[in-house]
């Protein structure tokens, strides 16, 4: 079914392009981090692992918002969509609090689980404490991006995300 294939590609292809470009840009970020030395590289590597652990909940809720919005948009339930988006945002913020607050408080010992070098631990903990306050922006971003994808605006989400990465 050519029409169905076109619709699937319209929704999925921009998300795939966005994911590839994010991975590609991360290579440049890591190249820059590598210039600070092996301790910084190791510390940032540990922080990245911990970051992924905390960020997964926001991404999962954002994906759930996408499905929720798509189903309710198809049914014409606008009020339910509005309540659902706010509920998803609240759930994302709560999940961040549950994971990020302990990570912020115990940044040094948690980083120390992966490496015993004090300099590596310092870099890892410093990075975690720097990025954790911005997790709430990630919560909003994931839920709103997922919601827009649910409405079928996958290209616009890709363009906004890429512009945000380039500008910020």
Beta strands, then each sheet from edge to edge (+ up, - down):
end
